[in-house]
């Protein structure tokens, strides 16, 4: 039996008075792809840093085979260099390998390294790691900010790589496809399963049941164990089968309605429907920003209780479609009709409503006091926070002290407390651990309103969606009953570019030569692009100042008019920023296309 190429033995590490690891053993064998699973705050990222040699343990030892090369993709990677190729070669990769890796992830090696989107930053960091031809890949939430097509590229790169890999991720579909071993970080120690992630749930449930029995017999479980063992993962799994049957019934009902719509009956049914039953109906809507067509002739009908997922590549227009369906943006053609009495809760992936200096209690009780109105009923803030895995002592902590997953949980707690009958979730699974993800699914399964999900998490969509709308980024949109798997099976090749689909088609006669297009933006568009860049740089500071003002829990009681004024200014500022970013993206895409064709 060969020795592992990278291992931790009896490792201990404390963060102040808090013990993170107490006797951790973990061994990576050559070529084995494994996942590291654990709840938010358990120390998964710190454990990766220990393996990388970036952190020294308080006790125990780290061993690594001489000559082993380790590449790390952090949860929040930093891109260094003037261009992407500069960044990709900084770890010692050959220029030709770096160029190929960047292009495989859909990036231009000559693109400047500043002003990148979250997805571009992630892809650039992954490209650098694969270009280094390392023996070990340590990947911390590698699918965050990636669209589904980029995730599939990552899966292919891992399958082709000879490297061992240890992956921290909340994306269950991704882990099921790429892993052959599981490490479970729980209660400061690591357990090992020599099977892929597809076997993790059954294994973890068996262990939890054993521990629950022992805890009951010995009567010495601590509060956190009681929460998870008495009303946690196992109890939730017991409800999965009934919920799966209910979801299938909802999907069948959605399919029936869509067949009726295609048969021409939808208009009459919708127009004579019960008030409040229809949430939104879009009839042949189109939308473009300059030359960039986002939607062309798309129709859908969303009824109360539907769970609609919206998928597509980054930049395909998913957020634009949401705004069109909610009446926040007018279509260029077609019509959107909204239902009556809509109360909408919106969670954006930027978490823009959270001010860093606000306490958790101030977020949950913006008008002060210790009561949270949860869908019209008062609850003590500590009890409500506990439902979202926050201890009472955390209520006095500022938002800036929370991890990414904890901030996402806080946003969910805030949104689910508000009276709403429509909930829009934009990448709600980012940074969540497996157990919190299951808790979120429970909450959403019990939600009696309408859900609109923008997500790249295929498993999450399959578990919740009654229908899926796919956008191909070229103006085409298609809706299919069911989740992601249903969409892909019923629309093969939908996301592939036209040239990929027609490569084997009969060659058509060559078109007449057209006049050569301009090689760069007009002077007017260049000026506008510069103005938008300045505006996008300036607005976040102004929004932060407004958020700081609203963070004062006593402001509403002291100055209601001032509170309303700041709230309106913040809403208007966010709308202005969103519009500026959309216009900038259109102009920047046109600029790149023109310069690339020159």
BADREN-748858 format. One record per residue (C-alpha): residue in three letters; chain; residue number from 0; x, y, z. Coordinates in nm, 3 decimals. Layout:
code,unit,pos,x,y,z
ALA,A,NUM,X,Y,Z
...
***
This chain:
code,unit,pos,x,y,z
UNK,A,0,0.000,0.000,0.000
UNK,A,1,0.146,0.333,-0.108
UNK,A,2,0.189,0.617,0.140
UNK,A,3,-0.038,0.920,0.088
UNK,A,4,0.118,1.214,-0.092
UNK,A,5,-0.029,1.466,0.157
UNK,A,6,-0.149,1.395,0.511
UNK,A,7,-0.234,1.540,0.851
UNK,A,8,-0.177,1.330,1.163
UNK,A,9,-0.334,1.405,1.504
UNK,A,10,-0.354,1.776,1.416
UNK,A,11,-0.482,2.023,1.673
UNK,A,12,-0.554,2.391,1.617
UNK,A,13,-0.728,2.655,1.827
UNK,A,14,-0.866,2.994,1.728
UNK,A,15,-0.829,3.185,2.053
UNK,A,16,-1.022,2.987,2.309
UNK,A,17,-1.217,2.795,2.046
UNK,A,18,-1.073,2.457,1.951
UNK,A,19,-1.115,2.406,1.575
UNK,A,20,-0.941,2.068,1.536
UNK,A,21,-0.866,1.815,1.806
UNK,A,22,-0.684,1.510,1.670
UNK,A,23,-0.760,1.543,1.296
UNK,A,24,-0.630,1.268,1.067
UNK,A,25,-0.664,1.315,0.691
UNK,A,26,-0.471,1.150,0.408
UNK,A,27,-0.485,1.221,0.034
UNK,A,28,-0.373,0.943,-0.199
UNK,A,29,-0.227,1.011,-0.543
UNK,A,30,-0.494,1.067,-0.808
UNK,A,31,-0.794,1.039,-0.571
UNK,A,32,-1.061,1.309,-0.586
UNK,A,33,-1.229,1.364,-0.249
UNK,A,34,-1.473,1.608,-0.092
UNK,A,35,-1.453,1.773,0.250
UNK,A,36,-1.799,1.814,0.401
UNK,A,37,-1.892,2.006,0.716
UNK,A,38,-2.122,2.276,0.842
UNK,A,39,-2.045,2.649,0.810
UNK,A,40,-1.790,2.750,1.071
UNK,A,41,-1.653,2.398,1.121
UNK,A,42,-1.317,2.502,0.976
UNK,A,43,-1.314,2.352,0.626
UNK,A,44,-1.125,2.644,0.470
UNK,A,45,-0.876,2.645,0.758
UNK,A,46,-0.819,2.272,0.710
UNK,A,47,-0.738,2.332,0.342
UNK,A,48,-0.489,2.599,0.445
UNK,A,49,-0.326,2.353,0.688
UNK,A,50,-0.291,2.101,0.405
UNK,A,51,-0.143,2.371,0.181
UNK,A,52,0.113,2.462,0.446
UNK,A,53,-0.023,2.815,0.482
UNK,A,54,-0.114,2.762,0.851
UNK,A,55,0.093,2.589,1.119
UNK,A,56,-0.095,2.354,1.355
UNK,A,57,-0.068,2.385,1.734
UNK,A,58,0.001,2.013,1.752
UNK,A,59,0.035,1.706,1.532
UNK,A,60,0.214,1.692,1.199
UNK,A,61,0.172,1.755,0.828
UNK,A,62,0.359,1.527,0.587
UNK,A,63,0.402,1.570,0.214
UNK,A,64,0.588,1.354,-0.038
UNK,A,65,0.903,1.538,-0.156
UNK,A,66,0.850,1.716,-0.486
UNK,A,67,0.471,1.726,-0.455
UNK,A,68,0.324,2.036,-0.621
UNK,A,69,0.010,2.181,-0.462
UNK,A,70,-0.228,2.427,-0.629
UNK,A,71,-0.489,2.610,-0.423
UNK,A,72,-0.807,2.791,-0.531
UNK,A,73,-0.928,2.993,-0.232
UNK,A,74,-1.292,3.068,-0.156
UNK,A,75,-1.227,3.434,-0.244
UNK,A,76,-0.939,3.422,-0.495
UNK,A,77,-0.730,3.726,-0.582
UNK,A,78,-0.626,3.786,-0.942
UNK,A,79,-0.277,3.938,-0.963
UNK,A,80,-0.115,4.082,-1.275
UNK,A,81,-0.196,4.315,-1.561
UNK,A,82,-0.367,4.054,-1.777
UNK,A,83,-0.515,3.711,-1.716
UNK,A,84,-0.216,3.539,-1.873
UNK,A,85,0.009,3.726,-1.630
UNK,A,86,-0.191,3.581,-1.343
UNK,A,87,-0.203,3.231,-1.488
UNK,A,88,0.176,3.198,-1.518
UNK,A,89,0.260,3.338,-1.173
UNK,A,90,0.260,2.990,-1.020
UNK,A,91,0.524,2.866,-1.265
UNK,A,92,0.299,2.730,-1.540
UNK,A,93,0.432,2.733,-1.895
UNK,A,94,0.278,3.008,-2.106
UNK,A,95,0.122,2.765,-2.356
UNK,A,96,-0.043,2.565,-2.077
UNK,A,97,-0.172,2.882,-1.910
UNK,A,98,-0.315,3.007,-2.239
UNK,A,99,-0.489,2.676,-2.308
UNK,A,100,-0.633,2.657,-1.956
UNK,A,101,-0.774,3.010,-1.974
UNK,A,102,-0.931,2.943,-2.312
UNK,A,103,-1.082,2.615,-2.191
UNK,A,104,-1.264,2.815,-1.924
UNK,A,105,-1.385,3.065,-2.185
UNK,A,106,-1.143,3.346,-2.100
UNK,A,107,-0.932,3.568,-2.325
UNK,A,108,-0.568,3.542,-2.201
UNK,A,109,-0.507,3.906,-2.302
UNK,A,110,-0.805,4.039,-2.103
UNK,A,111,-0.711,4.292,-1.837
UNK,A,112,-0.721,4.156,-1.483
UNK,A,113,-0.912,4.441,-1.322
UNK,A,114,-1.289,4.489,-1.327
UNK,A,115,-1.363,4.118,-1.358
UNK,A,116,-1.698,3.968,-1.264
UNK,A,117,-1.721,3.707,-0.988
UNK,A,118,-1.749,3.431,-1.246
UNK,A,119,-1.445,3.553,-1.439
UNK,A,120,-1.237,3.571,-1.120
UNK,A,121,-1.332,3.214,-1.031
UNK,A,122,-1.257,3.083,-1.381
UNK,A,123,-0.922,3.262,-1.391
UNK,A,124,-0.822,3.113,-1.055
UNK,A,125,-0.922,2.764,-1.168
UNK,A,126,-0.739,2.802,-1.499
UNK,A,127,-0.417,2.895,-1.316
UNK,A,128,-0.450,2.592,-1.086
UNK,A,129,-0.497,2.348,-1.376
UNK,A,130,-0.221,2.514,-1.581
UNK,A,131,0.031,2.441,-1.304
UNK,A,132,-0.010,2.065,-1.361
UNK,A,133,-0.005,2.011,-0.985
UNK,A,134,-0.005,1.680,-0.800
UNK,A,135,-0.270,1.806,-0.555
UNK,A,136,-0.559,2.047,-0.612
UNK,A,137,-0.718,2.209,-0.306
UNK,A,138,-1.043,2.373,-0.421
UNK,A,139,-1.256,2.584,-0.184
UNK,A,140,-1.610,2.636,-0.320
UNK,A,141,-1.491,2.616,-0.683
UNK,A,142,-1.843,2.636,-0.831
UNK,A,143,-1.939,2.966,-0.662
UNK,A,144,-2.030,3.228,-0.926
UNK,A,145,-1.994,2.975,-1.209
UNK,A,146,-2.281,2.912,-1.446
UNK,A,147,-2.382,2.554,-1.522
UNK,A,148,-2.178,2.537,-1.842
UNK,A,149,-1.864,2.651,-1.660
UNK,A,150,-1.930,2.392,-1.388
UNK,A,151,-1.947,2.124,-1.655
UNK,A,152,-1.614,2.250,-1.793
UNK,A,153,-1.466,2.219,-1.444
UNK,A,154,-1.598,1.862,-1.419
UNK,A,155,-1.433,1.776,-1.750
UNK,A,156,-1.101,1.932,-1.643
UNK,A,157,-1.103,1.733,-1.318
UNK,A,158,-1.184,1.412,-1.504
UNK,A,159,-0.888,1.471,-1.737
UNK,A,160,-0.647,1.571,-1.459
UNK,A,161,-0.403,1.326,-1.298
UNK,A,162,-0.399,1.529,-0.976
UNK,A,163,-0.543,1.430,-0.643
UNK,A,164,-0.809,1.677,-0.535
UNK,A,165,-0.975,1.779,-0.211
UNK,A,166,-1.288,1.985,-0.276
UNK,A,167,-1.504,2.193,-0.044
UNK,A,168,-1.837,2.256,-0.214
UNK,A,169,-2.210,2.282,-0.147
UNK,A,170,-2.293,2.170,-0.503
UNK,A,171,-2.417,1.815,-0.455
UNK,A,172,-2.458,1.733,-0.824
UNK,A,173,-2.098,1.845,-0.886
UNK,A,174,-1.963,1.638,-0.596
UNK,A,175,-2.156,1.329,-0.703
UNK,A,176,-1.998,1.353,-1.048
UNK,A,177,-1.634,1.408,-0.949
UNK,A,178,-1.560,1.251,-0.608
UNK,A,179,-1.456,0.899,-0.506
UNK,A,180,-1.397,0.963,-0.132
UNK,A,181,-1.559,1.174,0.141
UNK,A,182,-1.412,1.339,0.448
UNK,A,183,-1.663,1.465,0.705
UNK,A,184,-1.542,1.737,0.942
UNK,A,185,-1.765,1.718,1.249
UNK,A,186,-1.705,1.808,1.612
UNK,A,187,-1.338,1.897,1.555
UNK,A,188,-1.249,1.563,1.397
UNK,A,189,-1.260,1.406,1.050
UNK,A,190,-1.437,1.086,0.946
UNK,A,191,-1.358,0.909,0.619
UNK,A,192,-1.583,0.728,0.369
UNK,A,193,-1.414,0.542,0.081
UNK,A,194,-1.703,0.608,-0.154
UNK,A,195,-1.814,0.909,-0.358
UNK,A,196,-2.052,1.178,-0.237
UNK,A,197,-2.355,0.993,-0.373
UNK,A,198,-2.316,0.757,-0.074
UNK,A,199,-2.262,1.033,0.183
UNK,A,200,-2.621,1.094,0.297
UNK,A,201,-2.696,0.731,0.384
UNK,A,202,-2.361,0.696,0.562
UNK,A,203,-2.403,1.021,0.757
UNK,A,204,-2.761,0.933,0.852
UNK,A,205,-2.646,0.597,0.991
UNK,A,206,-2.374,0.764,1.198
UNK,A,207,-2.615,1.029,1.326
UNK,A,208,-2.867,0.764,1.428
UNK,A,209,-2.598,0.578,1.619
UNK,A,210,-2.485,0.895,1.792
UNK,A,211,-2.843,0.992,1.873
UNK,A,212,-2.900,0.657,2.040
UNK,A,213,-2.579,0.690,2.238
UNK,A,214,-2.656,1.048,2.336
UNK,A,215,-3.001,0.945,2.454
UNK,A,216,-2.858,0.658,2.655
UNK,A,217,-2.585,0.862,2.820
UNK,A,218,-2.800,1.180,2.854
UNK,A,219,-2.510,1.413,2.803
UNK,A,220,-2.563,1.570,2.459
UNK,A,221,-2.477,1.938,2.436
UNK,A,222,-2.719,2.196,2.295
UNK,A,223,-2.583,2.192,1.942
UNK,A,224,-2.597,1.813,1.924
UNK,A,225,-2.955,1.820,2.052
UNK,A,226,-3.051,2.062,1.776
UNK,A,227,-2.906,1.853,1.499
UNK,A,228,-2.984,1.510,1.638
UNK,A,229,-3.335,1.578,1.772
UNK,A,230,-3.468,1.793,1.489
UNK,A,231,-3.195,1.805,1.228
UNK,A,232,-3.086,1.617,0.922
UNK,A,233,-3.241,1.278,0.996
UNK,A,234,-3.585,1.422,1.067
UNK,A,235,-3.572,1.626,0.750
UNK,A,236,-3.478,1.327,0.537
UNK,A,237,-3.781,1.141,0.672
UNK,A,238,-4.002,1.401,0.503
UNK,A,239,-3.822,1.388,0.169
UNK,A,240,-4.031,1.111,0.013
UNK,A,241,-4.363,1.285,0.078
UNK,A,242,-4.226,1.612,-0.054
UNK,A,243,-4.089,1.439,-0.360
UNK,A,244,-4.438,1.304,-0.438
UNK,A,245,-4.591,1.648,-0.388
UNK,A,246,-4.331,1.806,-0.617
UNK,A,247,-4.403,1.548,-0.888
UNK,A,248,-4.775,1.625,-0.863
UNK,A,249,-4.703,1.998,-0.894
UNK,A,250,-4.480,1.935,-1.196
UNK,A,251,-4.755,1.733,-1.366
UNK,A,252,-5.002,2.016,-1.304
UNK,A,253,-4.753,2.265,-1.448
UNK,A,254,-4.702,2.045,-1.755
UNK,A,255,-5.079,2.029,-1.810
UNK,A,256,-5.106,2.408,-1.795
UNK,A,257,-4.816,2.449,-2.038
UNK,A,258,-4.980,2.207,-2.283
UNK,A,259,-5.300,2.410,-2.258
UNK,A,260,-5.104,2.729,-2.323
UNK,A,261,-4.947,2.579,-2.633
UNK,A,262,-5.296,2.474,-2.743
UNK,A,263,-5.417,2.834,-2.734
UNK,A,264,-5.643,2.810,-2.426
UNK,A,265,-5.423,3.004,-2.182
UNK,A,266,-5.551,3.351,-2.268
UNK,A,267,-5.913,3.276,-2.188
UNK,A,268,-5.832,3.077,-1.874
UNK,A,269,-5.599,3.345,-1.738
UNK,A,270,-5.834,3.633,-1.813
UNK,A,271,-6.120,3.471,-1.621
UNK,A,272,-5.906,3.334,-1.337
UNK,A,273,-5.956,3.392,-0.966
UNK,A,274,-5.806,3.715,-0.833
UNK,A,275,-5.461,3.645,-0.693
UNK,A,276,-5.428,3.305,-0.864
UNK,A,277,-5.218,3.450,-1.147
UNK,A,278,-4.881,3.589,-1.037
UNK,A,279,-4.748,3.697,-1.376
UNK,A,280,-4.819,3.633,-1.742
UNK,A,281,-4.579,3.724,-2.021
UNK,A,282,-4.703,3.729,-2.380
UNK,A,283,-4.443,3.728,-2.658
UNK,A,284,-4.204,3.958,-2.470
UNK,A,285,-3.876,4.074,-2.622
UNK,A,286,-3.593,4.274,-2.472
UNK,A,287,-3.262,4.403,-2.606
UNK,A,288,-2.990,4.636,-2.484
UNK,A,289,-2.852,4.800,-2.794
UNK,A,290,-2.745,4.520,-3.029
UNK,A,291,-2.755,4.257,-2.755
UNK,A,292,-3.081,4.060,-2.769
UNK,A,293,-3.175,3.911,-2.431
UNK,A,294,-3.524,3.779,-2.508
UNK,A,295,-3.720,3.734,-2.828
UNK,A,296,-4.089,3.642,-2.829
UNK,A,297,-4.101,3.456,-2.496
UNK,A,298,-4.429,3.366,-2.323
UNK,A,299,-4.499,3.211,-1.984
UNK,A,300,-4.766,3.203,-1.717
UNK,A,301,-4.677,3.177,-1.347
UNK,A,302,-4.954,3.083,-1.106
UNK,A,303,-4.968,3.094,-0.729
UNK,A,304,-4.758,2.815,-0.578
UNK,A,305,-4.534,2.759,-0.882
UNK,A,306,-4.161,2.709,-0.828
UNK,A,307,-3.988,2.843,-1.139
UNK,A,308,-3.612,2.804,-1.191
UNK,A,309,-3.426,3.030,-1.434
UNK,A,310,-3.099,2.893,-1.574
UNK,A,311,-2.844,2.989,-1.834
UNK,A,312,-2.486,3.110,-1.883
UNK,A,313,-2.360,3.412,-1.692
UNK,A,314,-2.472,3.724,-1.876
UNK,A,315,-2.759,3.545,-2.054
UNK,A,316,-3.017,3.780,-1.900
UNK,A,317,-3.158,3.581,-1.608
UNK,A,318,-3.188,3.886,-1.381
UNK,A,319,-3.337,4.084,-1.670
UNK,A,320,-3.605,3.818,-1.712
UNK,A,321,-3.687,3.835,-1.340
UNK,A,322,-3.725,4.213,-1.360
UNK,A,323,-3.950,4.179,-1.663
UNK,A,324,-4.170,3.922,-1.490
UNK,A,325,-4.199,4.140,-1.178
UNK,A,326,-4.281,4.455,-1.374
UNK,A,327,-3.958,4.633,-1.274
UNK,A,328,-3.847,4.654,-1.637
UNK,A,329,-4.064,4.715,-1.942
UNK,A,330,-4.030,4.482,-2.244
UNK,A,331,-3.947,4.628,-2.584
UNK,A,332,-4.233,4.425,-2.731
UNK,A,333,-4.506,4.205,-2.591
UNK,A,334,-4.689,4.243,-2.263
UNK,A,335,-4.647,4.141,-1.898
UNK,A,336,-4.959,4.125,-1.678
UNK,A,337,-4.909,4.104,-1.301
UNK,A,338,-5.148,3.950,-1.053
UNK,A,339,-5.313,4.134,-0.766
UNK,A,340,-5.192,4.178,-0.408
UNK,A,341,-4.835,4.069,-0.479
UNK,A,342,-4.594,4.102,-0.189
UNK,A,343,-4.242,4.025,-0.310
UNK,A,344,-3.934,3.931,-0.107
UNK,A,345,-3.604,3.947,-0.299
UNK,A,346,-3.267,3.801,-0.197
UNK,A,347,-2.984,3.905,-0.429
UNK,A,348,-2.651,3.722,-0.440
UNK,A,349,-2.462,4.044,-0.359
UNK,A,350,-2.631,4.056,-0.014
UNK,A,351,-2.663,4.432,-0.067
UNK,A,352,-2.921,4.483,0.209
UNK,A,353,-2.675,4.381,0.483
UNK,A,354,-2.471,4.663,0.634
UNK,A,355,-2.140,4.536,0.781
UNK,A,356,-2.182,4.726,1.109
UNK,A,357,-2.540,4.617,1.180
UNK,A,358,-2.591,4.353,1.446
UNK,A,359,-2.783,4.037,1.368
UNK,A,360,-3.063,4.152,1.597
UNK,A,361,-3.088,4.488,1.416
UNK,A,362,-3.120,4.304,1.084
UNK,A,363,-3.399,4.083,1.214
UNK,A,364,-3.576,4.358,1.415
UNK,A,365,-3.522,4.680,1.215
UNK,A,366,-3.775,4.867,1.428
UNK,A,367,-3.610,4.764,1.756
UNK,A,368,-3.733,4.543,2.036
UNK,A,369,-3.689,4.171,2.078
UNK,A,370,-3.983,4.045,1.871
UNK,A,371,-3.981,3.936,1.508
UNK,A,372,-4.304,3.943,1.312
UNK,A,373,-4.290,3.618,1.117
UNK,A,374,-4.559,3.623,0.851
UNK,A,375,-4.783,3.824,1.083
UNK,A,376,-4.708,3.638,1.409
UNK,A,377,-4.471,3.763,1.682
UNK,A,378,-4.174,3.548,1.783
UNK,A,379,-3.884,3.618,2.014
UNK,A,380,-3.581,3.710,1.806
UNK,A,381,-3.355,3.457,1.982
UNK,A,382,-3.595,3.170,1.915
UNK,A,383,-3.635,3.271,1.552
UNK,A,384,-3.258,3.311,1.504
UNK,A,385,-3.207,2.963,1.651
UNK,A,386,-3.420,2.820,1.369
UNK,A,387,-3.148,2.945,1.136
UNK,A,388,-2.867,2.803,1.350
UNK,A,389,-2.765,3.128,1.521
UNK,A,390,-2.690,3.117,1.895
UNK,A,391,-2.840,3.387,2.117
UNK,A,392,-2.494,3.532,2.183
UNK,A,393,-2.446,3.598,1.811
UNK,A,394,-2.735,3.844,1.800
UNK,A,395,-2.507,4.119,1.932
UNK,A,396,-2.232,4.050,1.678
UNK,A,397,-2.193,4.272,1.368
UNK,A,398,-2.271,4.134,1.024
UNK,A,399,-1.906,4.176,0.922
UNK,A,400,-1.807,3.901,1.167
UNK,A,401,-2.016,3.641,0.984
UNK,A,402,-1.893,3.395,0.724
UNK,A,403,-2.042,3.398,0.375
UNK,A,404,-2.272,3.109,0.458
UNK,A,405,-2.388,3.273,0.780
UNK,A,406,-2.468,3.595,0.595
UNK,A,407,-2.673,3.398,0.347
UNK,A,408,-2.862,3.234,0.633
UNK,A,409,-2.927,3.575,0.789
UNK,A,410,-3.067,3.705,0.460
UNK,A,411,-3.296,3.404,0.438
UNK,A,412,-3.414,3.458,0.797
UNK,A,413,-3.489,3.822,0.720
UNK,A,414,-3.671,3.746,0.394
UNK,A,415,-3.876,3.457,0.532
UNK,A,416,-3.996,3.672,0.822
UNK,A,417,-4.143,3.933,0.587
UNK,A,418,-4.502,3.896,0.473
UNK,A,419,-4.469,3.778,0.114
UNK,A,420,-4.643,3.564,-0.140
UNK,A,421,-4.367,3.577,-0.402
UNK,A,422,-4.004,3.506,-0.317
UNK,A,423,-3.720,3.566,-0.561
UNK,A,424,-3.391,3.397,-0.473
UNK,A,425,-3.078,3.486,-0.674
UNK,A,426,-2.810,3.220,-0.613
UNK,A,427,-2.939,3.136,-0.264
UNK,A,428,-2.709,2.834,-0.223
UNK,A,429,-2.378,3.022,-0.244
UNK,A,430,-2.153,2.949,0.057
UNK,A,431,-2.407,2.723,0.229
UNK,A,432,-2.300,2.393,0.384
UNK,A,433,-2.491,2.072,0.315
UNK,A,434,-2.697,2.076,0.633
UNK,A,435,-2.799,2.441,0.591
UNK,A,436,-2.886,2.366,0.229
UNK,A,437,-3.124,2.094,0.344
UNK,A,438,-3.271,2.333,0.602
UNK,A,439,-3.328,2.587,0.323
UNK,A,440,-3.498,2.325,0.109
UNK,A,441,-3.727,2.241,0.402
UNK,A,442,-3.819,2.606,0.448
UNK,A,443,-3.886,2.657,0.078
UNK,A,444,-4.081,2.331,0.048
UNK,A,445,-4.311,2.455,0.327
UNK,A,446,-4.341,2.806,0.178
UNK,A,447,-4.697,2.851,0.054
UNK,A,448,-4.619,3.131,-0.192
UNK,A,449,-4.456,3.139,-0.535
UNK,A,450,-4.081,3.089,-0.581
UNK,A,451,-3.862,3.223,-0.860
UNK,A,452,-3.512,3.071,-0.836
UNK,A,453,-3.206,3.194,-1.023
UNK,A,454,-2.951,2.922,-0.959
UNK,A,455,-2.663,2.722,-1.103
UNK,A,456,-2.708,2.442,-0.849
UNK,A,457,-2.852,2.157,-1.056
UNK,A,458,-2.946,1.936,-0.761
UNK,A,459,-3.117,2.225,-0.581
UNK,A,460,-3.325,2.297,-0.893
UNK,A,461,-3.417,1.931,-0.937
UNK,A,462,-3.538,1.910,-0.577
UNK,A,463,-3.756,2.223,-0.585
UNK,A,464,-3.855,2.344,-0.932
UNK,A,465,-4.189,2.270,-1.092
UNK,A,466,-4.064,2.420,-1.418
UNK,A,467,-3.734,2.548,-1.557
UNK,A,468,-3.678,2.838,-1.796
UNK,A,469,-3.352,2.820,-1.989
UNK,A,470,-3.191,3.122,-2.158
UNK,A,471,-2.923,3.054,-2.418
UNK,A,472,-2.772,3.405,-2.414
UNK,A,473,-2.871,3.473,-2.776
UNK,A,474,-3.234,3.574,-2.721
UNK,A,475,-3.394,3.231,-2.705
UNK,A,476,-3.581,3.116,-2.395
UNK,A,477,-3.756,2.781,-2.343
UNK,A,478,-3.964,2.656,-2.049
UNK,A,479,-3.986,2.288,-1.956
UNK,A,480,-4.184,2.123,-1.675
UNK,A,481,-3.960,1.983,-1.402
UNK,A,482,-3.605,2.062,-1.295
UNK,A,483,-3.262,2.083,-1.459
UNK,A,484,-3.244,1.716,-1.555
UNK,A,485,-3.584,1.741,-1.726
UNK,A,486,-3.479,2.055,-1.913
UNK,A,487,-3.156,1.903,-2.046
UNK,A,488,-3.323,1.579,-2.153
UNK,A,489,-3.600,1.764,-2.339
UNK,A,490,-3.378,2.034,-2.493
UNK,A,491,-3.050,1.865,-2.596
UNK,A,492,-2.786,2.106,-2.719
UNK,A,493,-2.990,2.411,-2.616
UNK,A,494,-2.694,2.598,-2.466
UNK,A,495,-2.441,2.510,-2.738
UNK,A,496,-2.350,2.796,-2.972
UNK,A,497,-2.501,2.781,-3.324
UNK,A,498,-2.171,2.684,-3.488
UNK,A,499,-2.145,2.377,-3.263
UNK,A,500,-2.497,2.264,-3.357
UNK,A,501,-2.454,2.317,-3.733
UNK,A,502,-2.100,2.185,-3.772
UNK,A,503,-2.228,1.860,-3.924
UNK,A,504,-2.512,2.017,-4.122
UNK,A,505,-2.513,2.037,-4.501
UNK,A,506,-2.292,2.321,-4.616
UNK,A,507,-2.500,2.618,-4.739
UNK,A,508,-2.395,2.843,-5.028
UNK,A,509,-2.144,3.106,-4.924
UNK,A,510,-2.315,3.436,-4.842
UNK,A,511,-2.234,3.750,-5.029
UNK,A,512,-1.944,3.945,-4.885
UNK,A,513,-2.067,4.225,-4.663
UNK,A,514,-1.900,4.551,-4.580
UNK,A,515,-1.641,4.515,-4.302
UNK,A,516,-1.790,4.632,-3.971
UNK,A,517,-1.632,4.902,-3.759
UNK,A,518,-1.330,4.779,-3.560
UNK,A,519,-1.412,4.978,-3.248
UNK,A,520,-1.690,5.162,-3.068
UNK,A,521,-1.801,5.502,-3.188
UNK,A,522,-1.664,5.806,-3.006
UNK,A,523,-2.005,5.859,-2.843
UNK,A,524,-2.017,5.499,-2.715
UNK,A,525,-1.658,5.521,-2.586
UNK,A,526,-1.749,5.835,-2.390
UNK,A,527,-2.058,5.665,-2.251
UNK,A,528,-1.856,5.358,-2.150
UNK,A,529,-1.613,5.578,-1.956
UNK,A,530,-1.903,5.760,-1.787
UNK,A,531,-2.061,5.431,-1.684
UNK,A,532,-1.733,5.298,-1.542
UNK,A,533,-1.700,5.612,-1.329
UNK,A,534,-2.062,5.581,-1.215
UNK,A,535,-2.025,5.211,-1.126
UNK,A,536,-1.714,5.296,-0.926
UNK,A,537,-1.886,5.586,-0.743
UNK,A,538,-2.232,5.448,-0.664
UNK,A,539,-2.133,5.162,-0.423
UNK,A,540,-1.979,5.418,-0.184
UNK,A,541,-2.296,5.625,-0.186
UNK,A,542,-2.510,5.316,-0.132
UNK,A,543,-2.289,5.208,0.159
UNK,A,544,-2.337,5.550,0.321
UNK,A,545,-2.714,5.520,0.287
UNK,A,546,-2.705,5.166,0.431
UNK,A,547,-2.502,5.291,0.726
UNK,A,548,-2.765,5.555,0.795
UNK,A,549,-3.043,5.298,0.780
UNK,A,550,-2.847,5.067,1.010
UNK,A,551,-2.935,5.290,1.307
UNK,A,552,-3.208,5.083,1.481
UNK,A,553,-3.355,5.395,1.642
UNK,A,554,-3.382,5.597,1.320
UNK,A,555,-3.736,5.494,1.232
UNK,A,556,-3.875,5.584,1.574
UNK,A,557,-3.681,5.911,1.586
UNK,A,558,-3.734,6.029,1.230
UNK,A,559,-3.985,5.824,1.023
UNK,A,560,-3.972,6.071,0.735
UNK,A,561,-3.593,6.055,0.729
UNK,A,562,-3.604,5.677,0.733
UNK,A,563,-3.842,5.675,0.435
UNK,A,564,-3.627,5.930,0.252
UNK,A,565,-3.312,5.721,0.298
UNK,A,566,-3.498,5.404,0.199
UNK,A,567,-3.624,5.564,-0.123
UNK,A,568,-3.279,5.700,-0.202
UNK,A,569,-3.125,5.357,-0.143
UNK,A,570,-3.382,5.187,-0.367
UNK,A,571,-3.331,5.445,-0.641
UNK,A,572,-2.953,5.415,-0.612
UNK,A,573,-2.964,5.037,-0.647
UNK,A,574,-3.188,5.068,-0.952
UNK,A,575,-2.947,5.323,-1.102
UNK,A,576,-2.651,5.093,-1.035
UNK,A,577,-2.831,4.794,-1.190
UNK,A,578,-2.920,4.992,-1.502
UNK,A,579,-2.564,5.127,-1.531
UNK,A,580,-2.416,4.778,-1.499
UNK,A,581,-2.653,4.640,-1.765
UNK,A,582,-2.569,4.923,-2.007
UNK,A,583,-2.195,4.888,-1.933
UNK,A,584,-2.212,4.512,-1.998
UNK,A,585,-2.377,4.573,-2.335
UNK,A,586,-2.121,4.832,-2.443
UNK,A,587,-1.827,4.629,-2.311
UNK,A,588,-1.950,4.316,-2.493
UNK,A,589,-1.982,4.514,-2.814
UNK,A,590,-1.635,4.661,-2.768
UNK,A,591,-1.478,4.319,-2.716
UNK,A,592,-1.665,4.172,-3.012
UNK,A,593,-1.556,4.456,-3.241
UNK,A,594,-1.193,4.446,-3.133
UNK,A,595,-1.187,4.067,-3.153
UNK,A,596,-1.309,4.074,-3.514
UNK,A,597,-1.069,4.347,-3.622
***
